Amino acid sequence: MASTSATISSDVLSQRFTALRARGRRALVCYVTAGHPDPARSVELLRGLEQAGADVIEVGVPFSDPMADGPIIQASSQRALEHGMTLARTLDVVRDASLKTPVVLFTYLNPLLAAGADVLERAAASGVHGVLVTDLPVGADPVREEWLGNGPLAFVRLVAPTTPLDRMRDIAAHGSGFVYLISRRGVTGLRADVPAELPDTIARLREATTLPICVGFGISGPEQAVAIGRLADGIVVGSAIVKAAGMSVDSAVSLTAGLRRALDEI
């Protein structure tokens, strides 16, 4: 359940969206896989994304069975695992980067549980402000949902494009920070189009929550960023940045800067 008490770590995320809304800006949420392309450059990448204008950075915990991820993020996760990246080392990367930008830990449930009961507190101490668990839908495990919702981190929830309105309300009521709206069915990956049904999906979700809505899955360039940014409070870009980071940190930073400029034209 969502926490009823304010905490410093989780408040940072809400404060960022409040500031963006006051300035009429759309949020640029950037996803990276911790330890990709390697641990040292992972720190450099996080700092570069911040400097390029990322408003929130999702740091993915490498996992051996990333069912929700497409081939680009799967490959980055495997590469990070080969470098010995774990959840504990992911927190080290976040701490070493020492960002001012809010950080959301993006993970599957198993690594979180394996890390121990104090993992949320350790994450907050490392500079994490939110957590998103890809394989924990609302109602699936109330005890663990309560643990996450009452912890020191904002509990960001996922909404699928096929989710009925009543369930959207339920998901939003048990989350905080922002809502991550998946733009299309399937796994993550690069796409060239904007789903035709997306405006209606966003409109339904706005009926269900007052939380900021950020749309992800498939955004790969400035034109898509602008089209979706006109509808939502922010966009989430993952596979395109991870692919660019595989070439060089500079490529990922350049892509991020271009997305930031595009969103600022709205």
N, C-alpha and C positions, 0 to 999 in steps of 0.2 A: 504494500500500500504506500501511497505517497506520504512523505513525512509531513507532520503538522508543525514541526519546529524548524526555524530557519537555522541554517548552518553556513559558515563562511564559504566552504568549498562549493556547495551546490548553488549558493546565491550568485556566484561569479557568472555562471551561465545565464541566469535570468537577467542579471544586470547588463550583460553584453547585448542581449536582444532588446531590452528596453532602450538602451542608448542608440542602437541601430534604428529602431522604430522612430525615435524622436528626431533623428536626422534624415528620415525618409530613405534609408539605405537597405538593400537586401543583403542577407547574410551569405557569405561564401564559406561553406563548410568543406574542408579538405580532408580526405582520408589517405592515410599512409599505413603500410604494414611495418610494424616495429622490426628493426634489424634488416630491412631491405633498403638499398642493395647490399649493405653490410652494416654492422652496428655503429661503426664510426661515422659513416656517411648518413646514417639514420638521424643522428643528432644534428648534423649539418643541414639535412633536409628540413627538419622541423623548424629550425631557426630561419631558413630561407623562405619557407612558406609564410611564416609570421611576417617577415619583412616585405613579402610580396602582396600582403593584404588579406590573408586568411583571417576570418572572424572567429572561427572555431576549428580546431583540428581534432579529427578522430584518429586515434592511434590503435590500429588493429593488433590484437594478440595473435601471433602465429598459431595455427591449429592444424593437426594432422588430417582432419576430416571436415574441411570447410564447405558444407553442403550448399550454403546459400550463395557462395562466391563463384564467379565465372573463372575462366582459365587464366586471366591475367593476375588476379589476386591470389588464386590458388598457387600459381607458380611463384609469386613473391613470398607467400607463406612458406612454401617448401624450401625456398632459398634461405629464408631467415632461420628456419629450423635447422638447416645444415650448418648455420653459423652458431648454433647453440642457443638461439633465442628462446626464452621462456617468459612467463608472465612476470616473474621477479626481475628479469633483465629488461623487460619492457618498461617497468617502473623506473629502473635505473636510467634508461634512455630519456624518459620524460624528465626525470630529475636533472640529468646532466644538461638537457637542452635549456632548462630554466626559462620557460616561456612566460610572457605576459598574456598571451592568447589562451582562452579557455580550452581545456583538453577533455575529450570524451574517450574513455576506454571502450573500445569496440571489441567484443569478445563473444565466444560461445560459452555455455554454462560450465562445461567440464573443467577448463583451465581455472576458472574463478573458484570453483569448489575445491580443486586440488591445492590451491594456494593457501588455504587456511581461513579460519573464521575472522581473522583480523585484516583480511586483504583489502577491504574497503577503506579502512583507516590508513593502511600503509599506502594505498593509492592516493588518498587525499594528501598525505604528508609528502608524497613525491611530486605533487603538482597537478593531479588529476581532479577534474571538477564534475564529471558526469560519467555514467556507465550505461552502455547499451548492450543487451544480451540478445543475440540474434535468434536463439532457439528456446526462448522462454515466453510463450504467448500468455496473455492474460488468462488467469484461471487454471493454468496448467500445474502450478505448484505454489499455492497460496503462502506457504511458510517461507519459501525462498523469495517470493515476491515481496513479502513483508520485510524480510531482512534487507533486501535491496532498497525498498522504498523508504525505510526508516534509517538508512545509513547516511553517511556524510556527503554522498554524491547525488547529484540530480539523476533520476532514473528515467532515461529517455526510452520511449516506446516506439515500436514499429507499427505502421498501419499499411495493410495491403490494399491495392486498388479494388479488390472484390469485397472488401469488408462492408457489411451492412451498417446503417446509421446507428442503430442501437449499440452494436459492438464497438463502433468508433467512440461512442460516448463512454463506454466502459473502459476502453483502452486509455483514453485521454484522462479519465478520472484517476487512473492508477499510475500516471506518469508525471514527470516534471521536466523543466528545462525547455524542451521543444518536442514536437512530434515529428518523427522521420516517416514521411510518406513515400512508400515504394511506388515509382511511377508506372511500373509494368510488371506483368507476371514473369516468372523465371528467375535466373540468377543475375548477378552483377555482370557488367560488361559494357563495351562501347556500342552506341547506337547513333544513327544519324537523324532520327526523327523525334517528334514529340507526340506521345500517344493522343489520339483524338479525344479520348474520354477523360483526359486529365483535368480539364477545367471543371467538369461536373464532379469529379472525385474530390477536388480541392474544395468546391462549394459545399459539398456534403460534410466534409471534415470540419469546415468552419462553423457549421451548425452544431457540431458536437463538442467543440473545444475553443477556449480562448488562448491556448498555448500557441506559440509561433509554429508555423508549418514549414518544414524544409523538405524539399523533394529531391530524391536521389534515384539511382539506377539508370545508367545509360547516358548521362550528360557528358559530352566529350569536347564541346567547343563553345565559342562565344555566342553563336546564333541561338543554340539551344538554351544557353544560360539566360539570355535576354528573354526568350519566349516563356520560359518557366518562371523566371524572376518576376515577370509582370503579373503572375498569378499567385505566387507563394511569397512567404517571408524570407525564404532563402533557398539555396540549392546545395546539394551534396555532390561532390565530384570525387570519385575514387579510382576506378580503373584507368582513366586517362592520365591521372597524376602518377599512379603506380607504374604505368607503362613508360611514361617520360622519365621517371626516376631510375628505371632500369637502364636508360641510356646515359643519363647524367643528372646530378642534382640541379645543375643550371637549367636543363631542359624542363624539369618539373617546376622550378621557380618561375621560369619564363611563361609557361602555360598558366600558372596561377595568377601572375600579374596581368596576363591578357584577359582572363576571366573576371578579375577584379575591375578592370577598365570597362569591360562590357556591362557588368552589373551597374556600375556607377553612371552609365548612360541612361538608365531607366528613369 
